[in-house]
Amino acid sequence: MDKILTKEIIAPICIIIGAIVLINIINKIIKKIFSKKINKNHKKQETVCKLIGNIVKYLIIIIAIMMILEVFGIDTKSLIASFGIIGLVAGLALQDMIKDLIAGIVMVFENSYNVGDYVKINNFIGTVIELGAKSTRIKSDTGEVKIINNGSITEVINYSIYDLSVIVDIDVSYDSDLLKVQKVLNDFCKNVRKELEDVTDDIKLLGVQELKESGISFRILAPVKPGSQYKVKRELNMLLKLELDKNNIIIPYPHMVITNE
């Protein structure tokens, strides 16, 4: 009796420990294999490793559960056979999960996005922090983490495939010397890039964008790294204001004149 009891306690513990060790070993092997095959794309490597690792983990967990059931005298063969009877019901119940798994595999091998990419998925914008077998986790610029089931993804915009562009419009007074403004802004675009680490190419002055009621609007375009557009825009706005102040160029603003009658 004691031997049986000991077996029923020790065996499941050994199976669980063995499963954990096996999962870790297989994950290391997967990383080693894919680090050689996809060594030029680290994000792709990380994504594939996580996805395959998750699938392997689920399979090992299922096998471990079946082995534990055998220890307790449950006939897993008849249990598996009974799955044929309830398979249709289970299939219907798990169809969303299966759909998510298939969608996740398809997205990885179609290279829709990888871990670390800055994306827009179903109107949610952020950085992909995890692509699992069932779901994708995205972290927004404000720190929110959205978990999206892979099967429910209908639209993907990957901003990391190409650089993004930041557009900054700056207004000057109608009394300003436009040739002077243009020269100041051109010089600013040429010199400011070295102060902005996230800018990927030359910053360009596109010229006069609009003649507004309150002033003349000039447009500046800056190519930036995905995910850094808001930071770069804030930095550009600050540096532009300082540059215009230094050159005595006035930025118009709405104001009200009150007179006493």
C-alpha positions as CSV (number, residue, x, y, z in Angstrom):
1,M,0.0,0.0,0.0
2,D,2.8,2.4,1.0
3,K,4.7,1.5,-2.2
4,I,1.6,2.3,-4.3
5,L,1.0,5.5,-2.4
6,T,4.7,6.5,-2.9
7,K,4.5,5.7,-6.6
8,E,1.4,7.9,-7.0
9,I,3.1,10.8,-5.3
10,I,6.7,10.5,-6.7
11,A,5.8,9.5,-10.3
12,P,3.7,12.6,-11.0
13,I,6.3,14.9,-9.5
14,C,9.0,13.2,-11.6
15,I,6.8,13.6,-14.7
16,I,6.2,17.3,-14.0
17,I,9.9,18.0,-13.4
18,G,10.9,16.0,-16.5
19,A,8.4,17.9,-18.6
20,I,9.8,21.3,-17.4
21,V,13.3,20.2,-18.0
22,L,12.4,18.8,-21.5
23,I,10.6,22.1,-22.4
24,N,13.7,24.1,-21.5
25,I,16.1,21.8,-23.4
26,I,13.9,21.8,-26.5
27,N,13.6,25.6,-26.4
28,K,17.4,25.9,-26.3
29,I,17.7,23.5,-29.2
30,I,15.1,25.5,-31.2
31,K,17.0,28.7,-30.6
32,K,20.3,27.2,-31.7
33,I,18.7,25.8,-34.9
34,F,17.0,29.0,-35.9
35,S,19.9,31.2,-34.9
36,K,21.8,29.5,-37.7
37,K,19.0,29.6,-40.2
38,I,17.7,33.1,-39.6
39,N,20.9,34.8,-38.3
40,K,20.2,37.9,-40.4
41,N,16.9,38.7,-38.9
42,H,16.9,38.6,-35.1
43,K,13.3,39.7,-34.7
44,K,12.2,36.9,-37.0
45,Q,14.3,34.4,-35.1
46,E,12.8,35.5,-31.8
47,T,9.3,35.3,-33.1
48,V,9.7,31.8,-34.7
49,C,11.4,30.5,-31.6
50,K,8.6,31.7,-29.3
51,L,5.8,30.4,-31.5
52,I,7.4,26.9,-32.0
53,G,8.4,26.8,-28.4
54,N,4.8,27.5,-27.3
55,I,3.4,24.7,-29.5
56,V,6.0,22.2,-28.2
57,K,5.2,23.3,-24.6
58,Y,1.5,22.5,-25.1
59,L,2.3,19.1,-26.7
60,I,4.6,18.2,-23.8
61,I,2.0,19.3,-21.2
62,I,-0.6,17.1,-22.9
63,I,1.7,14.1,-22.9
64,A,2.7,14.7,-19.3
65,I,-1.0,14.8,-18.3
66,M,-1.7,11.5,-20.1
67,M,1.3,9.9,-18.3
68,I,0.1,11.1,-14.9
69,L,-3.4,9.7,-15.6
70,E,-1.7,6.3,-16.4
71,V,0.0,6.4,-13.0
72,F,-3.4,6.8,-11.3
73,G,-4.7,3.8,-13.3
74,I,-6.8,5.6,-15.8
75,D,-6.8,3.9,-19.2
76,T,-5.6,6.6,-21.5
77,K,-6.1,4.4,-24.6
78,S,-9.8,4.2,-23.9
79,L,-9.8,7.9,-23.1
80,I,-8.2,8.7,-26.4
81,A,-10.7,6.4,-28.1
82,S,-13.6,8.2,-26.4
83,F,-12.2,11.4,-28.0
84,G,-13.4,10.0,-31.3
85,I,-17.0,10.1,-29.9
86,I,-16.7,13.6,-28.4
87,G,-14.3,14.8,-31.0
88,L,-17.0,16.7,-32.9
89,V,-18.1,18.5,-29.8
90,A,-14.6,19.2,-28.7
91,G,-13.7,20.5,-32.2
92,L,-16.6,22.9,-32.1
93,A,-15.7,24.0,-28.6
94,L,-12.0,24.5,-29.5
95,Q,-12.5,25.9,-33.0
96,D,-11.6,29.4,-32.0
97,M,-8.4,28.2,-30.3
98,I,-7.5,26.1,-33.4
99,K,-8.2,29.1,-35.6
100,D,-5.9,31.3,-33.4
101,L,-3.1,28.7,-33.7
102,I,-3.3,28.4,-37.5
103,A,-3.5,32.2,-37.9
104,G,-0.4,32.6,-35.7
105,I,1.6,30.1,-37.7
106,V,0.5,31.7,-41.0
107,M,1.4,35.2,-39.8
108,V,4.9,34.1,-38.8
109,F,5.7,32.4,-42.0
110,E,4.1,35.1,-44.1
111,N,6.3,37.6,-42.1
112,S,3.4,39.9,-41.4
113,Y,5.2,41.2,-38.3
114,N,7.8,40.1,-35.8
115,V,8.5,40.7,-32.1
116,G,9.8,44.3,-31.8
117,D,7.9,45.6,-34.8
118,Y,5.8,48.8,-34.5
119,V,2.4,47.9,-35.9
120,K,-1.3,48.8,-36.1
121,I,-3.5,45.7,-35.6
122,N,-7.3,46.1,-35.5
123,N,-7.0,49.9,-34.8
124,F,-4.5,49.3,-31.9
125,I,-1.1,50.8,-32.4
126,G,2.1,49.7,-30.5
127,T,5.1,47.5,-30.4
128,V,4.8,43.7,-30.6
129,I,6.2,42.3,-27.4
130,E,5.1,38.7,-27.9
131,L,3.7,36.6,-30.7
132,G,2.4,33.4,-29.2
133,A,0.7,30.3,-30.7
134,K,-2.7,31.7,-29.7
135,S,-2.4,35.5,-29.3
136,T,-0.3,38.5,-30.0
137,R,0.6,41.1,-27.3
138,I,1.1,44.7,-28.2
139,K,2.4,47.5,-26.0
140,S,1.2,51.0,-26.8
141,D,3.3,54.2,-26.5
142,T,1.4,54.9,-23.3
143,G,2.2,51.5,-21.8
144,E,-1.1,49.7,-22.3
145,V,-0.7,46.1,-23.3
146,K,-3.4,44.7,-25.6
147,I,-3.8,40.9,-26.0
148,I,-5.3,40.1,-29.4
149,N,-6.3,36.6,-30.4
150,N,-4.5,35.7,-33.7
151,G,-7.7,34.4,-35.3
152,S,-9.5,37.8,-34.7
153,I,-6.8,39.8,-36.6
154,T,-8.4,41.4,-39.7
155,E,-6.0,44.2,-40.5
156,V,-2.2,44.6,-40.0
157,I,-0.2,47.7,-40.8
158,N,3.5,47.2,-40.1
159,Y,5.3,50.5,-39.7
160,S,8.7,48.8,-39.2
161,I,9.0,47.6,-42.8
162,Y,9.9,51.1,-43.9
163,D,10.9,54.3,-42.0
164,L,8.1,56.6,-40.8
165,S,8.0,60.3,-41.5
166,V,7.3,63.1,-39.1
167,I,5.6,66.2,-40.5
168,V,6.0,69.5,-38.6
169,D,4.2,72.6,-39.8
170,I,5.5,75.9,-38.5
171,D,3.7,79.2,-38.9
172,V,5.3,82.6,-39.4
173,S,3.9,86.1,-39.5
174,Y,2.9,87.7,-42.8
175,D,5.3,90.5,-41.8
176,S,8.2,88.1,-42.0
177,D,10.9,88.2,-44.7
178,L,10.0,84.9,-46.5
179,L,13.5,84.5,-48.1
180,K,15.1,84.9,-44.6
181,V,12.6,82.4,-43.1
182,Q,13.4,79.9,-45.9
183,K,17.1,80.2,-45.4
184,V,16.8,79.9,-41.6
185,L,14.7,76.8,-42.0
186,N,16.9,75.2,-44.7
187,D,20.0,75.7,-42.5
188,F,18.1,74.3,-39.5
189,C,17.1,71.2,-41.5
190,K,20.8,70.6,-42.5
191,N,22.3,71.1,-39.0
192,V,19.7,69.7,-36.7
193,R,19.9,66.0,-37.7
194,K,23.0,65.4,-35.6
195,E,21.0,66.3,-32.5
196,L,18.2,63.8,-33.3
197,E,19.4,60.2,-32.9
198,D,16.2,58.7,-34.2
199,V,16.2,60.5,-37.5
200,T,17.2,58.1,-40.3
201,D,17.8,60.4,-43.3
202,D,18.0,64.1,-44.3
203,I,15.4,66.4,-42.9
204,K,13.7,68.4,-45.7
205,L,12.0,71.7,-45.9
206,L,9.1,71.2,-48.3
207,G,8.3,74.8,-48.6
208,V,5.1,76.9,-48.0
209,Q,2.3,74.5,-47.2
210,E,-0.6,76.9,-46.6
211,L,-1.5,80.5,-46.4
212,K,-3.6,80.7,-43.2
213,E,-5.6,83.5,-41.9
214,S,-3.1,84.1,-39.1
215,G,0.1,83.3,-40.9
216,I,2.2,81.5,-43.5
217,S,2.7,77.8,-42.8
218,F,6.0,76.0,-43.7
219,R,6.2,72.2,-43.7
220,I,9.2,70.2,-42.6
221,L,9.6,66.4,-43.2
222,A,11.8,64.1,-41.1
223,P,12.3,60.4,-41.7
224,V,12.4,58.5,-38.4
225,K,12.7,55.1,-36.8
226,P,9.4,53.3,-36.3
227,G,8.0,54.1,-32.8
228,S,10.0,57.3,-32.3
229,Q,7.8,59.7,-34.3
230,Y,6.2,61.3,-31.3
231,K,9.5,61.8,-29.5
232,V,11.1,63.3,-32.6
233,K,8.2,65.6,-33.3
234,R,8.4,67.0,-29.7
235,E,12.2,67.5,-30.1
236,L,11.7,69.2,-33.5
237,N,9.1,71.6,-32.1
238,M,11.3,72.7,-29.3
239,L,14.4,73.2,-31.5
240,L,12.4,75.0,-34.1
241,K,11.0,77.5,-31.6
242,L,14.5,78.2,-30.2
243,E,15.9,78.7,-33.8
244,L,13.1,81.1,-34.8
245,D,13.5,83.1,-31.5
246,K,17.2,83.3,-32.2
247,N,16.6,84.8,-35.6
248,N,13.8,87.1,-34.4
249,I,11.1,85.3,-36.6
250,I,7.7,85.7,-35.1
251,I,5.2,82.9,-34.7
252,P,1.7,84.3,-34.9
253,Y,-0.9,83.4,-32.3
254,P,-4.6,84.3,-31.8
255,H,-5.1,87.3,-29.7
256,M,-7.9,89.7,-28.8
257,V,-7.8,93.4,-28.7
258,I,-10.2,95.0,-26.2
259,T,-11.0,98.7,-26.5
260,N,-13.0,101.0,-24.2
261,E,-15.7,103.0,-25.9
